[in-house]
Amino acid sequence: MSAPPPPHRLRRVGLWSCGLVVLLSTIYYLRSPVLAGLATAWIINDPPAKADAIVVLGGGLEYRPFAAARLFREGVSQRILVTQPELSPTAQAGLVVPEFDLARQLLLTNGVAPGAIQALGTNVTSTRDEALALATWVRQNHARSVLIPTDVFHSRRVRWIFSRTLRGTGTQVHVAAIEPTRYQSTNWWQHEEGLIGFQNEVVKSAYYHLKY
């Protein structure tokens, strides 16, 4: 039969166990302010500023065109650029309306004049493709500033890749963070979409920094 552990070792294990319980309890009770603060540190949200164009990126049809239309009505810019994503197989088959057409229709029904809407790029498939298309546009139009409304967690990657791609053009990139409809930056960890969205953006941002 093995001898029982000495008392000092038992006391050490007991202290470590108590410390771990205290640490886990503290993390649990402080999770809301910590996680909300983490989101705040991640999100890029520039002050409102006049721009030569507002850029509507692909995806996010439930909030990006609406935010762009609101900014247009507020007089931030008289021009909205809508990226043209690659057609999905269902759009190619004529079964659904192409994303560009849907975004344009949403802008029109929310107070944007038809002449203010312009297409940007062709068959773009990523945020970097959109940044490259915008770089071409700003050079051709001598734009000095652009405003990109996008969802909160996407905002950091947008700022990084657009600023990097437009470097040397003299164009300032402003990003307006949009709170999603199904969760907010103050409770994102309580919703599956928020957890997935934050996790995906951390991974994608790391990938972009490594690749570009």
Buried (B, 14 or more C-beta within 10 A) or exposed (E): EEEEEEEEEEEEEEEEEEEEEEEEEEEEEEEEEEBBEBBEEBBBBBEEEEBBBBBBBBBBEEBBBBBBBBBBEEEBBBBBBBBBBBBEEEBEEEEBEBBBEBBBEBBBEBEBEEEBBEEBBEEBEBBBBBBBBBBEBBBEBEBEBBBBBBBBBBBBBBBBBBBBBBEEBEBBBBBBBBBBEEBBBBEBBEBEEBEEBBEEBBEBBEEBEEEE
